[in-house]
Amino acid sequence: MSDKPIRIIELFAGVGGFRLGFEGYNKDGFTLPSAGNFETVWANQWEPPGTPTKQFAARCYIARFGEENFLNEDINKALSMAENGELTIPDADMLVGGFPCQDYSVSKPLSQSHGIEGKKGVLWWDIYRALEMKKPRYVVLENVDRLLKSPSKQRGRDFAIILSCFYALGYSVEWRVINAADYGHPQKRKRVYIYAELTQNTWDLEDVNNRSGVFAEAFPVTENIERIDNFTIGIDPYEVTNSFGISHKTSRFQDSGTMQDGKVYTAKLYPSYDGPRQTLGDLVLPESEIPEQFFIDPEKVESWRYLKGAKKELRVNKASGFEYTYAEGGMSFPDPLDRPARTILTGEGGAGASRFKHVVETESGRLRRLVPDELDQIQGFPRGWTNTGLTDGHRAFCMGNALVVGIPNALGKVINKRHFGLS
């Protein structure tokens, strides 16, 4: 077995969460352990409309990892340049990336096109092109968990299209919805992670999903397994687009599953974890270190309390004049320090009152928003990771788009062990 590092291509790199989780980091005063022998050989990050002053995440990525083998360009354009010989994307053993939940429908059957044709601007098709071009052995992707249920009129169709694409490319697939807090991390961030591999081994789909797979080893579960389903998915994403989920009111995809050669096993699993746990209170900074602009004016506290409170109100649509009842439940105010934080969102920055921003109570009883250094740590980045010349609002935006670094780190440890035949 070669001792050469597992080479990684990182798409939609953001501020480097996947790279940090796999490679680790040991400079700039930061020390974060690696998951094994990994090396990122090429990375891409692009934020439309693309003016240089708005490339917040790319600027942070470059500040931490440098410009070598990094491209701040629209990935669709970059792949076209690579196909035309104008750009070289290195060969790699693994492709990683977090991508948005979009409409993945396919417009033409494979028999009538030169390849799969999806909607323009849908980033999954850029991932597909990159996989077709580079054929990495491993793939690790991240998305919001609603991917398994969308769209509303054809539940599960979009994820079925993705599985069909992997099938067409020869990959076997595992997926798992992971709430980071269930495995000790200081944030209730629930995301679906997808692991795909080019393998000659025949999988026992149930065993891989529940006991022997990459996710089962990295994120153990109990023996309590529910809502099991088995079915097949076709190899043509166009057919899947038109047929999958038509007669189902709910998605057939549970929060875990496996797929090989179009055969699918999926089930509801429950985490089993008895290790250390972090809470929001473990990460908040002393009151003396908080800039004054993060404290909430006492005269504005009621605005915050209203937005976070339960309500049932009669409202009128301004365009149509239609009257309707708006209702929503209450949220904790301030946020409890003895539990993991809620999910960090891109709108966490800014002083304005908001239902979704975090508010904590200080030692003196004052209320305040979270500072960017705290947001970094809630996502598992070193404190000050995004402190690279970005504004506080841009730092918060970057963290809202990031992933919990400990998730790819745990996956990477398992992949590294298996790749190099370690016990």
Secondary structure, DSSP 8 states (H G I E B T S, - for coil): ---S-EEEEEES-TTTHHHHHHH-EEETTEEE--SSSEEEEEEE---TT--GGG-HHHHHHHHHH-STTEE-S-HHHHHHHHHTTSS-----SEEEEE-------BSS-GGGSSS--B-TT-THHHHHHHHHHH--SEEEEEEEGGGGT--TTSTTHHHHHHHHHHHHHT-EEEEEEEEGGGGT-SB--EEEEEEEE---S---HHHIIIIISHHHHHS-B-S--EEEEEEE--S-HHHHHHHTTTT-SS-S--SEEEEETTEEEEEE--B---S----GGGT---GGGS-GGGB--GGGHHHHHHHHS-EEEEEE-TTT--EEEEEE----SS--TTS-B----GGG-SSS--SSS-EEE-TTS-EEE--HHHHHHHTT--TTTTTTT--HHHHHHHHHH---THHHHHHHHHHHHHHTT--
